[in-house]
Amino acid sequence: MTEILTALFVLAGGFFALMAALGVLRFPDALSRMHAASKVGTMAGSLALIAAAIWFGETGISVKVVIAVVFLFFTAPIGAHLLGRAAARRDAGRDQG
């Protein structure tokens, strides 16, 4: 049962990683690309970490996974916001000059 659950989380993480990569390649502007990379990439990384926690099944590893997932969910939106802000400022600078 553990193998099946781990495989499902790994497949889901791989699917989200693929969707993030396709979003970065296909979306037309920087803000859309940033959205795909941050939102979907965070989900992909979190699912992969959860799969590792299930596979190893140790309390110490599970605690580290929870800390890493919380860290991802706090830092990815901040990074995306800063990237979006820089892209918006860059585009605003082009309009003036």
N, C-alpha and C positions, 0 to 999 in steps of 0.2 A: 504493500500500500504506500509506503514511503517513497518508493521508486516512481510510482505513478504520479503522486502529488508533486514530487520534485520535477519530474519531466513536464508536467503541466505548467508549473511556474517558469521553468526554463524556456519552454516554447512561447509562453505569453510574453516573457521578457524579450526574447528574440524578435517576436512579431512587433512589439512596440519600438524596439531599436531600429528595425527595418522601416517602420513608418516614420520615425524621426529622420532617418537618413533620406528617405524619399521626400519628406517635407522640406528639408534643407536644400535638396537639389531642385525641387520643382517650384517652390513658392517664389513669387516675383520680386519681392522687396525684402529688405533687411529685417523689418519688424515681423513679418510673417515667418521668415526663417528662424528668427530668434524664438518665436513662440513655439514652433515645432521642436526645436532643439531643447528648449528648457522643459516644457511640460511633458512631452512624450519621452524624452530622454531620462527624465527623473523617474518616470514610471517604469521604464525598462530597467534601469539600474536597481531600483527598489525590488522589483520582481526577481531579478537575478540574485540579489542578496538574500531575499527570503528563501529562495530555492536552496542556497547554500546552507542556511540555518536549518532547514528541514532535513537536508541530506546528512549533515553532521550530527544533529540532534543533541548537542551539548549546550548546557546552560550558558557557559562562558561565551560561546560563539553566538548564541541567540541574543545575548545582551549587547555584544558588539554590533550585531546586525541592526538591532533596534536603534542604537546610537547613530550608526551610519545612515540609516533611512531618515531619521529625524534631521540629521545634518543636511542630507540632500534636500529635504522638503523646506528647510529654512534658507539654504544658500542659493538654490536654483532660481527662485523668484527674484532675489536680490540681484544676482548676476544678470538675469534677463532684463530687469528694470534698468540697470546701468548700461547694458548694451543698447537697449532701445533708446535711452536718453542720449547716448553718444551718437547714434545713427540719426536721431531727430535733429540734434544740434549740427551735425555735419550737413544734413540736407538744408537746414535753415541758413547756414553759412553760404551755401552755393547760390541760394536765391538772392542774397544781398549783393554778392560780389560779382 
